[in-house]
């Protein structure tokens, strides 16, 4: 999770919402990424998607069977869908995302009965640190907003 946090901080340095992710297979990081939808003009460029794309390219296969994904914030529905399609075995995340989290907060997308792949999930890993990074980012952003905006 510390490597995912480092990715989040890198994204923050680019002005993106600081979410970071890594994909691990057999104890080795094979993909990493941070949120970058603003920078690359791509609404699908969430940290999880960027890390999954990098891992698939490294492996030479879109199936990441047995891989684990570590991400600083609970994934959204789109990212859970990508994890299922990539056959990620387990997702581990830091802080919950109460509005859009698709593992436990807003929905449990990975448990839909019609899915052809099951992944396991664990939340709350380095939760306080992950939450602090995102909260500090948004507090800073609000402090810069003109009154009444």
C-alpha positions in Angstrom: 0.0 0.0 0.0 2.9 2.3 0.6 3.8 2.1 -3.1 0.2 2.9 -4.0 0.5 5.9 -1.7 3.6 7.0 -3.5 1.7 6.9 -6.8 -1.1 9.0 -5.2 1.4 11.6 -4.2 2.9 11.6 -7.7 -0.6 12.2 -9.1 -1.1 15.1 -6.7 2.0 16.7 -8.0 0.4 16.7 -11.5 -2.8 18.4 -10.1 -4.8 15.2 -10.2 -7.0 13.8 -7.4 -4.4 11.8 -5.4 -5.3 8.2 -5.9 -2.6 5.6 -6.5 -2.6 1.9 -7.4 -0.3 -0.9 -8.1 -0.7 -4.4 -9.4 1.3 -7.2 -7.8 1.8 -10.7 -9.2 3.9 -13.3 -7.4 5.2 -10.6 -5.0 6.4 -8.4 -7.8 4.9 -5.0 -8.9 4.0 -5.4 -12.6 1.9 -2.2 -13.0 1.5 1.1 -11.3 -0.5 4.2 -11.8 -2.2 7.3 -10.5 -5.3 9.2 -11.4 -4.7 11.2 -14.6 -8.0 11.9 -16.4 -7.3 15.6 -16.5 -3.7 15.3 -17.7 -4.5 12.8 -20.5 -8.1 13.9 -21.2 -9.5 10.5 -20.5 -12.4 9.9 -18.1 -11.3 6.3 -17.7 -7.8 7.1 -16.6 -8.4 6.2 -12.9 -5.4 4.9 -11.0 -6.7 1.3 -11.1 -7.2 1.4 -14.8 -3.8 2.9 -15.5 -2.1 0.2 -13.2 -4.1 -2.6 -14.9 -3.2 -1.4 -18.4 0.5 -1.2 -17.4 0.4 -4.7 -15.8 -1.3 -6.2 -18.9 1.2 -4.6 -21.2 4.1 -5.9 -19.0 2.6 -9.4 -18.9 1.6 -9.4 -22.6 -1.9 -10.6 -21.6 -5.1 -8.8 -20.6 -5.8 -11.6 -18.1 -4.0 -10.9 -14.9 -5.0 -14.1 -13.2 -3.7 -14.4 -9.7 -2.7 -10.7 -9.4 -3.6 -8.4 -6.6 -4.4 -4.7 -6.9 -3.6 -2.3 -4.1 -5.3 1.1 -4.3 -5.5 4.0 -1.8 -9.3 4.6 -2.2 -12.1 2.2 -2.5 -12.6 1.6 -6.3 -15.6 2.8 -8.3 -18.0 0.6 -10.3 -16.0 1.2 -13.5 -12.7 0.1 -11.9 -14.3 -3.0 -10.3 -15.6 -4.0 -13.7 -12.1 -3.7 -15.1 -10.8 -5.8 -12.3 -13.3 -8.5 -13.0 -12.5 -8.5 -16.7 -8.8 -8.6 -16.0 -9.4 -11.5 -13.5 -7.7 -9.8 -10.6 -7.7 -12.2 -7.7 -7.8 -9.7 -4.8 -8.2 -5.9 -4.3 -6.8 -4.2 -1.2 -7.8 -0.6 -0.6 -7.1 2.0 2.0 -9.9 4.4 2.7 -13.6 4.0 1.9 -15.3 6.2 -0.7 -18.8 6.8 0.8 -20.4 8.1 -2.4 -19.0 6.0 -5.2 -17.2 3.1 -3.6 -18.3 -0.1 -5.3 -16.8 -2.7 -2.9 -18.7 -1.9 0.3 -19.8 1.8 0.5 -22.3 2.6 -2.3 -22.6 -1.0 -3.7 -20.9 -4.4 -3.7 -20.3 -4.6 -7.5 -17.8 -7.5 -7.2 -20.6 -9.7 -5.8 -23.1 -9.4 -8.6 -24.5 -12.9 -9.2 -24.0 -12.8 -12.9 -20.3 -12.1 -12.9 -18.1 -14.8 -14.4 -15.2 -14.0 -12.1 -15.0 -13.5 -8.3 -12.4 -11.4 -6.6 -11.9 -11.0 -2.9 -11.6 -7.6 -1.2 -10.0 -6.1 1.9 -10.4 -2.5 2.9 -8.9 -0.3 5.6 -5.2 -1.0 4.9 -3.3 2.2 5.9 -6.7 3.8 6.0 -5.8 6.9 8.0 -2.8 7.7 5.7 -4.8 7.2 2.6 -7.7 9.3 3.9 -5.4 12.1 4.9 -3.8 12.4 1.5 -7.2 12.8 -0.2 -8.7 15.1 2.5 -5.6 17.4 2.4 -5.9 17.6 -1.4 -9.6 18.7 -1.3 -9.1 21.0 1.7 -6.4 22.7 -0.3 -8.6 23.0 -3.3 -11.5 24.4 -1.3 -9.2 27.0 0.3 -8.3 28.2 -3.3 -11.9 28.6 -4.5 -13.3 32.1 -4.6 -16.2 32.7 -2.2 -19.6 31.7 -3.5 -18.3 29.4 -6.2 
